């Protein structure tokens, strides 16, 4: 479930929610937010491939931990950068999108975390429960909490990244490069 939180924290908050959030919080025009989001989504696709290749070479546990930390750092950049230089939104958002690509390694860790006898039902249960909580409730909580602190999306991604590091370190059985 912690790995699913990393996945939803990256995809839901950084890719799906960020365009609307930066429009509302920082008065970014809708076209600029959509353009930056398109670039970030393309970078996400490239990131998935790169993180997958890195996981094959160095093992998914290391890649998940380093990638989750990179995702946290890269998520902070668009929020801080938009405040100081909104015209330079695309590069930090593209970097954040690329770092969301670490979610491409999450299925490998999920498969490794469970023995074959319960793997399918275990992953299905964990994903569905975690998505209901983090994918369904977190966006509502972020919108509600934004009234008191505009950095809430960054806090959520930070918590999701910490959960991903914890799950990669303690929740997997092996970490041999493939």
C-alpha positions in Angstrom: 0.0 0.0 0.0 2.9 2.4 0.7 4.2 1.8 -2.8 0.8 2.6 -4.2 0.9 5.9 -2.2 4.1 6.7 -3.9 2.5 6.0 -7.3 -0.6 8.1 -6.6 1.4 10.9 -4.9 3.4 11.2 -8.1 0.7 10.8 -10.7 -2.3 12.3 -9.0 -0.7 15.2 -7.3 2.2 16.1 -9.6 0.7 15.2 -13.0 -3.1 15.5 -12.6 -3.6 18.1 -9.9 -0.7 20.5 -10.5 -2.0 22.3 -13.5 -5.2 23.4 -11.7 -3.2 24.1 -8.5 -0.7 26.4 -10.2 -3.4 28.2 -12.1 -5.3 28.9 -8.8 -2.4 29.5 -6.5 0.0 31.3 -8.7 -2.2 32.9 -11.4 -0.6 30.9 -14.2 -2.7 31.1 -17.4 -4.5 27.8 -18.3 -2.6 27.5 -21.6 0.8 27.8 -19.9 -0.2 25.2 -17.3 -1.5 22.8 -19.9 1.6 23.3 -22.0 3.9 22.6 -19.0 1.7 19.6 -18.0 2.0 18.1 -21.5 5.8 18.4 -21.4 5.8 16.9 -17.9 3.6 14.0 -19.1 6.0 13.3 -21.9 8.9 13.5 -19.5 7.0 11.0 -17.2 7.0 8.5 -20.1 10.7 8.9 -20.7 11.3 8.7 -16.9 9.5 5.4 -16.7 11.8 3.9 -19.3 14.9 5.4 -17.7 14.0 4.2 -14.2 13.2 0.8 -15.6 16.6 0.5 -17.3 18.3 1.7 -14.1 16.3 -0.9 -12.0 17.6 -3.6 -14.4 21.1 -2.4 -13.9 21.3 -1.5 -10.2 18.3 -3.2 -8.6 14.8 -1.8 -8.1 15.3 -1.2 -4.3 18.1 1.3 -4.8 16.4 2.9 -7.8 13.1 3.3 -5.9 14.8 4.9 -2.9 16.9 7.3 -5.0 14.1 8.0 -7.4 11.6 8.8 -4.5 14.1 11.3 -3.1 14.6 12.8 -6.5 10.8 13.0 -6.9 10.5 14.9 -3.7 13.3 17.4 -4.7 11.8 17.8 -8.2 8.3 18.4 -6.8 9.6 21.3 -4.7 11.2 23.0 -7.7 8.0 23.9 -9.6 6.3 25.3 -6.6 9.2 27.4 -5.5 10.1 28.3 -9.1 6.6 29.4 -10.1 6.5 31.8 -7.2 9.8 33.5 -8.2 9.7 33.1 -12.0 6.4 31.9 -13.4 7.6 32.3 -17.0 10.1 29.5 -16.4 7.5 26.9 -15.4 8.3 24.2 -18.1 11.8 23.1 -17.1 11.1 22.4 -13.4 7.8 20.8 -14.2 9.4 18.6 -16.9 12.0 17.5 -14.3 9.2 16.7 -11.8 7.4 14.7 -14.5 10.6 12.8 -15.3 11.1 12.0 -11.7 7.5 10.8 -11.4 8.8 8.1 -13.8 10.0 6.3 -10.7 6.5 4.9 -10.5 7.5 2.6 -13.4 9.5 0.6 -10.9 6.7 0.2 -8.3 5.1 -2.8 -10.0 8.5 -4.7 -9.9 8.7 -4.0 -6.1 5.1 -5.1 -5.6 5.7 -8.4 -7.4 8.8 -9.0 -5.4 7.1 -8.1 -2.0 4.6 -11.0 -2.1 5.1 -14.8 -2.5 3.5 -16.3 -5.7 0.7 -18.0 -3.9 -0.9 -14.7 -2.8 0.7 -12.3 -5.3 -2.3 -11.5 -7.5 -4.8 -11.1 -4.7 -2.3 -9.3 -2.5 -1.3 -6.7 -5.1 -5.0 -6.2 -6.1 -6.1 -5.7 -2.5 -3.2 -3.4 -1.7 -3.7 -1.3 -4.8 -7.4 -0.9 -4.5 -7.4 0.0 -0.9 -4.5 2.4 -1.3 -6.0 4.0 -4.4 -9.3 4.5 -2.6 -7.5 6.3 0.2 -4.7 8.1 -1.5 -6.2 8.6 -4.9 -9.7 9.4 -3.7 -9.2 11.2 -0.4 -5.9 12.9 -0.7 -7.0 15.3 -3.5 -10.0 16.4 -1.4 -7.8 16.9 1.6 -5.3 18.9 -0.4 -8.0 21.2 -1.7 -9.4 21.6 1.8 -6.0 22.1 3.4 -4.9 24.6 0.8 -6.9 27.3 2.6 -4.2 27.4 5.3 -1.0 26.4 3.5 -0.2 26.6 -0.3 2.6 24.0 0.2 0.3 21.1 1.0 0.8 19.3 -2.3 4.5 19.3 -1.6 3.9 17.9 1.9 1.8 15.1 0.4 4.4 14.2 -2.2 7.1 14.3 0.5 5.1 11.9 2.7 4.4 9.6 -0.3 8.1 9.6 -1.2 9.0 8.7 2.4 6.5 5.9 2.3 8.1 4.7 -1.0 11.6 4.7 0.5 10.3 2.9 3.6 8.5 0.3 1.5 11.5 -0.2 -0.8 13.8 -0.8 2.1 11.6 -2.9 4.4 8.9 -4.3 2.2 10.7 -6.2 -0.5 12.3 -9.6 -0.4 15.3 -9.2 -2.8 17.0 -6.7 -4.9 19.1 -8.3 -7.4 19.6 -6.6 -10.8 17.9 -8.5 -13.5 
